[in-house]
Amino acid sequence: MDFTLTEEQAAIRQMAQDFTREEIAPFALEWDREKHFPVETIRNAGALGMGAIYVRDDIGGTGLGRVESALIIEALASGCPAVASYISIHNMCAWMIDRFGNQQQREQWLPGLVTMERLASYCLTEPGSGSDAAALKTRAVREGDHYVVSGQKQFISGAGASDVYVVMVRTGDDGSKGISTLVVPADTPGLSFGADERKMGWHAQPTRAVILDGARVPVANRLGEEGDGFKIAMAGLDGGRLNIAAASLGGAQSAFDKALAYMGERRAFGQPLTAFQALQFSLADMAGNLEMCRTFLWRAAAALDAKAHDATTLCAMAKRLVTDRCYEVANNALQLHGGYGYLAEYGIEKIVRDLRVHQILEGTNEIMNVIIARSLIGRAS
Ligand SMILES: Cc1cc2nc3c(=O)[nH]c(=O)nc-3n(C[C@H](O)[C@H](O)[C@H](O)COP(=O)(O)OP(=O)(O)OC[C@H]3O[C@@H](n4cnc5c(N)ncnc54)[C@H](O)[C@@H]3O)c2cc1C
């Protein structure tokens, strides 16, 4: 087992770090303050292949794996976790179309998505169903070669700005087997958006309800068969969870780096903060946690690439472990800045606000434990 990056992986990470240093980090605080979704910057990331990291290359995808994705998203998130996380969601949607779409659907949707000239959103959550996603109620009724879709999706990242919506709908009975996945373009009559939600963090990307009111969607836009939708949605989330974890890691690493630099400069009781052993231990704990998170994230990513039997469990473990620990690291980094950590200009409180939601979305961390526990009990019985 070799935990060093290959030359190609190191080059990919360097490319993403360079992009982040030049095009994301200098502007992240302004985007957060102005609640600006930096679509041009996101498109520039797409031009470098970061919009379709694990989409196959016959259709213009970058054709890499989940470890490379973790490297890229971590690097992007060191500049702005909110932007990195949106890019992660877009990647998840593009992969779902690549993996579950037929050739005609791949050719129809992917060329615009791989370059990020067209952006995508993932629509599973509804006002009445979040954790219990299989209880979704958005109904798609077949009329000839169209579905007529009515319902509401809640908390949709990128909604209003995205061009393509990957929407989980009910075409059959209650429960997970009655769900299908439709690709719905933004200009579909009957599709509209709620107001941009006011929220704690992730200010650099919009969150809106997606409202479907008699929207007519061609049957040809369905991914897979009727009833495959829940499986498709969950498959997307395995990789999505790794990426959200990577986004936490990038944010936390950046907060740690800021704290380390600050502690060398800031003096108290006649010495720099780095001279206090209690604070040295805090740094040691944080550094160890970051490294543990990174190592385990790569392990889970490799398992997903290898289609290992326990990949879903490992992805859930990685999501919970990394997002929880990295939130703690970012919050400790804020503490080590004293009162200055609470001021927006130091960039630490933004990271803490951005990382908080990673413990909630793409399955809450309690739901990650549900998944892990189920696999344990299943294995034991
Ligand atoms: C900023 C933001 C962006 C988002 N982006 C998207 C998006 O792009 N697409 C999308 O589809 N969704 C998105 N979501 C929705 C997100 O995935 C849900 O909020 C999340 O899955 C939780 O659902 P809920 O809010 O309905 O909480 P609930 O399901 O109501 O949960 C409430 C609490 O109960 C706990 N709980 C529920 N069931 C159990 C159980 N069985 N065991 C133990 N604890 C349990 C939960 O962990 C949580 O603490 C986003 C959310 C936010 C805040």
The ligand as a MOL file (V3000), in Angstrom:
LIG
                    3D

  0  0  0     0  0            999 V3000
M  V30 BEGIN CTAB
M  V30 COUNTS 53 58 0 0 0
M  V30 BEGIN ATOM
M  V30 1 C -27.5170 25.0670 2.3600 0
M  V30 2 C -28.1660 23.7700 1.9880 0
M  V30 3 C -28.0170 23.2710 0.7120 0
M  V30 4 C -28.6570 22.0760 0.3380 0
M  V30 5 N -28.5410 21.6260 -0.9520 0
M  V30 6 C -29.3060 20.5910 -1.3620 0
M  V30 7 C -29.3440 20.2210 -2.7600 0
M  V30 8 O -28.6510 20.8100 -3.5980 0
M  V30 9 N -30.1750 19.2080 -3.1330 0
M  V30 10 C -30.9540 18.5430 -2.2440 0
M  V30 11 O -31.6850 17.6400 -2.6670 0
M  V30 12 N -30.9470 18.8580 -0.9100 0
M  V30 13 C -30.1450 19.8780 -0.4640 0
M  V30 14 N -30.1370 20.2180 0.8810 0
M  V30 15 C -31.0190 19.5220 1.8060 0
M  V30 16 C -30.2930 18.6320 2.7980 0
M  V30 17 O -29.7840 17.4930 2.1550 0
M  V30 18 C -31.3000 18.3020 3.9170 0
M  V30 19 O -31.4950 19.4860 4.6690 0
M  V30 20 C -30.8140 17.1710 4.8040 0
M  V30 21 O -30.8200 15.9470 4.0960 0
M  V30 22 C -31.6680 17.0160 6.0720 0
M  V30 23 O -33.0340 16.9970 5.7820 0
M  V30 24 P -34.0290 17.9450 6.6030 0
M  V30 25 O -33.4770 19.3360 6.5540 0
M  V30 26 O -35.3960 17.7350 6.0960 0
M  V30 27 O -33.9170 17.4630 8.1070 0
M  V30 28 P -34.7700 16.2370 8.8120 0
M  V30 29 O -34.7430 15.0480 7.9380 0
M  V30 30 O -36.0980 16.8300 9.1780 0
M  V30 31 O -33.9000 15.9940 10.0850 0
M  V30 32 C -34.0190 16.7670 11.3010 0
M  V30 33 C -33.0700 16.1510 12.3180 0
M  V30 34 O -33.4860 14.8120 12.6320 0
M  V30 35 C -32.4200 13.9130 12.4140 0
M  V30 36 N -32.9430 12.6230 11.9340 0
M  V30 37 C -33.8700 12.4070 10.9860 0
M  V30 38 N -34.0810 11.0950 10.8000 0
M  V30 39 C -33.2740 10.4500 11.6730 0
M  V30 40 C -33.0330 9.0740 11.9990 0
M  V30 41 N -33.6370 8.0810 11.3450 0
M  V30 42 N -32.1400 8.7940 12.9640 0
M  V30 43 C -31.4860 9.7830 13.6230 0
M  V30 44 N -31.6610 11.0940 13.3450 0
M  V30 45 C -32.5410 11.4220 12.3960 0
M  V30 46 C -31.5410 14.5940 11.3830 0
M  V30 47 O -30.2190 14.0820 11.4000 0
M  V30 48 C -31.6330 16.0290 11.8170 0
M  V30 49 O -30.7400 16.2740 12.8670 0
M  V30 50 C -29.4450 21.3640 1.2840 0
M  V30 51 C -29.5680 21.8720 2.5860 0
M  V30 52 C -28.9500 23.0560 2.9530 0
M  V30 53 C -29.1240 23.5750 4.3520 0
M  V30 END ATOM
M  V30 BEGIN BOND
M  V30 1 1 1 2
M  V30 2 1 2 3
M  V30 3 2 2 52
M  V30 4 2 3 4
M  V30 5 1 4 5
M  V30 6 1 4 50
M  V30 7 2 5 6
M  V30 8 1 6 7
M  V30 9 1 6 13
M  V30 10 2 7 8
M  V30 11 1 7 9
M  V30 12 1 9 10
M  V30 13 2 10 11
M  V30 14 1 10 12
M  V30 15 2 12 13
M  V30 16 1 13 14
M  V30 17 1 14 15
M  V30 18 1 14 50
M  V30 19 1 15 16
M  V30 20 1 16 17
M  V30 21 1 16 18
M  V30 22 1 18 19
M  V30 23 1 18 20
M  V30 24 1 20 21
M  V30 25 1 20 22
M  V30 26 1 22 23
M  V30 27 1 23 24
M  V30 28 2 24 25
M  V30 29 1 24 26
M  V30 30 1 24 27
M  V30 31 1 27 28
M  V30 32 2 28 29
M  V30 33 1 28 30
M  V30 34 1 28 31
M  V30 35 1 31 32
M  V30 36 1 32 33
M  V30 37 1 33 34
M  V30 38 1 33 48
M  V30 39 1 34 35
M  V30 40 1 35 36
M  V30 41 1 35 46
M  V30 42 1 36 37
M  V30 43 1 36 45
M  V30 44 2 37 38
M  V30 45 1 38 39
M  V30 46 1 39 40
M  V30 47 2 39 45
M  V30 48 1 40 41
M  V30 49 2 40 42
M  V30 50 1 42 43
M  V30 51 2 43 44
M  V30 52 1 44 45
M  V30 53 1 46 47
M  V30 54 1 46 48
M  V30 55 1 48 49
M  V30 56 2 50 51
M  V30 57 1 51 52
M  V30 58 1 52 53
M  V30 END BOND
M  V30 END CTAB
M  END
